[in-house]
Amino acid sequence: MSASYDGFWKICDDNGVCHCDWRLTVYGCEEEQHMVPFYIALAAFSGLVGTMAAILGYYRIILLNQTVFDCRTGFPRPKPIESMIVFGTAFNILRMIHAIIMVTDVAPNVAFRSFMFEFPWHFGIGALACYLFGIAHTLSDSNKTVYNRWVRSPIIIDGVCLIFIVGPHFTNNVCSIAAGVYANKQDYVMAEGFTNALYWFWTFYTGCLGILILFAGLRLLRLLTRHLHERQQGQVCIRKVKLGTLKVKIIIVAGSACLTGFAVIMILYAACRIPITKNTAENVAIACVWMFNGVAATAAIFLGIVLNPKLATLAASFGSSSGGGTSANRSHHMSTSSGTNETTTATQSESKWQATQHTSMGSGWTAVDSKPKYSLGDIKDMPEFITSGGETIRSQIDEDQLNYNAMTSIARAPPRNLSSTEDHRYRVAENDTITLSSTTGLNTAMQHNHYY
């Protein structure tokens, strides 16, 4: 059957049955009874997730004085977690606005509605590209071999991520607006051509970004796993390292699954948009996935960001055994063989970390905004650890510190062009440094958490 256009809003077959291009309208067609409830649900869901993201952004950026962009190296690099929150908030708020426009059927202009449908997705892509930014720089900073064989230059990272953040605003906006303009002029051939080009661009952006995030995320998880194996007997709080690894997994799985699914839909829509639109079941199914794919992924990512040790412990307690609980207790308390001289080393250390805002800058501890940084010099001031035989293990601690110094002498060096003040700020760990610090720097990052 041939297809005819009703103002580019609908595609009608030879029998006069019209099917909505649900990106532009949802009324007066076969899909109306399905699409109107979908858009109402989308407006509510996007508004809820957008509000949650805005609160999280306010907490991190305003209350914790975190910045969205890092300009210390001369190039404005978005900070992964903060920028992902900002872009994700914009994505959900704009999606809510578009859903309200569709339900209320206001602003009946093809060019405007085409633009409003596509524009929010630029911020969704940008949010995940910002996280890729952080993973790539983490891998290059944490391992010299990775830097030489994979990254080679931070400029490559900056250039690739800039393409994904800025590129859609140029290529895709041009296509969406041009398609609407030609549709208003009733030049449906050109309108269809720009629409197909638009979705081929989306296929490129989402497919490539999904592959890169999955690849970089798996390498970051490998570094975290190796760090866990290497530091089992060190000063690291293993529970927090595992929590950080869980957060990375949530973000990587949600982001790559969203982008991969979106890329598959884009290929189908670019190649077979007319046949799909004329089939009510296929049209509604693709619309459902398309509408809720992005908002569900951002909701999962934001929940992963706010995940805290209490929730993780509660979830783990249902499947843990008594032996696991005993092991967890031993990670915080060391006792004598008789069990009567239990020490409180972990508690004393935690109190010391909390009191670092009163410590001078010249000591082995550093505090900025009451966020302490672990330093090697403080090991000497910590209480003696008691072994089962009653003897100290100072020699083991000294050996650990020598290994720590050897590992951190290269990987934790700040950018060369930083001033002394900027160097100090560079060394202040953030809550998300579990997911975005080098392998050798994870030891320090464990002590800082802004989520609880």
Stockholm file with secondary structure:
# STOCKHOLM 1.0

chainA/1-452         MSASYDGFWKICDDNGVCHCDWRLTVYGCEEEQHMVPFYIALAAFSGLVGTMAAILGYYRIILLNQTVFDCRTGFPRPKPIESMIVFGTAFNILRMIHAIIMVTDVAPNVAFRSFMFEFPWHFGIGALACYLFGIAHTLSDSNKTVYNRWVRSPIIIDGVCLIFIVGPHFTNNVCSIAAGVYANKQDYVMAEGFTNALYWFWTFYTGCLGILILFAGLRLLRLLTRHLHERQQGQVCIRKVKLGTLKVKIIIVAGSACLTGFAVIMILYAACRIPITKNTAENVAIACVWMFNGVAATAAIFLGIVLNPKLATLAASFGSSSGGGTSANRSHHMSTSSGTNETTTATQSESKWQATQHTSMGSGWTAVDSKPKYSLGDIKDMPEFITSGGETIRSQIDEDQLNYNAMTSIARAPPRNLSSTEDHRYRVAENDTITLSSTTGLNTAMQHNHYY
#=GR chainA/1-452 SS CCCEEETTTEEECTTSCEEECTTTCCSSSTTHHHHHHHHHHHHHHHHHHHHHHHHHHIIIIIISCCCSEECTTSSCEECHHHHHHHHHHHHHHHHHHHHHHHHHTCSCCHHHHHHHHHHHHHHHHHHHHHHHHHHHHHHHHHCHHHIIIIICCHHHHHHHHHHHHHHHHHHHHHHHHHHHHHHHTTCHHHHHHHHHHHHHHHHHHHHHHHHHHHHHHHHHHHHHHHHHHHTTTSSSCHHHHHHHHHHHHHHHHHHHHHHHHHHHHHHHHHHHHHHHHTSHHHHHHHHHHHHHHHHHHHHHHHHHHHCCHHHHHHHHHTTCCHHHHHHHHHHHCCCCTTSSCCCCHHHHHHHHHHTGGGSCTTSSCEEETTEEECCGGGGGGSCCCCCTTSCCCHHHHHHHHHHHHHHHHHHTCCCTTCCHHHHHHHTCCCTTHHHHSCTTTHHHHTTCCSCC
#=GC SS_cons         CCCEEETTTEEECTTSCEEECTTTCCSSSTTHHHHHHHHHHHHHHHHHHHHHHHHHHIIIIIISCCCSEECTTSSCEECHHHHHHHHHHHHHHHHHHHHHHHHHTCSCCHHHHHHHHHHHHHHHHHHHHHHHHHHHHHHHHHCHHHIIIIICCHHHHHHHHHHHHHHHHHHHHHHHHHHHHHHHTTCHHHHHHHHHHHHHHHHHHHHHHHHHHHHHHHHHHHHHHHHHHHTTTSSSCHHHHHHHHHHHHHHHHHHHHHHHHHHHHHHHHHHHHHHHHTSHHHHHHHHHHHHHHHHHHHHHHHHHHHCCHHHHHHHHHTTCCHHHHHHHHHHHCCCCTTSSCCCCHHHHHHHHHHTGGGSCTTSSCEEETTEEECCGGGGGGSCCCCCTTSCCCHHHHHHHHHHHHHHHHHHTCCCTTCCHHHHHHHTCCCTTHHHHSCTTTHHHHTTCCSCC
//
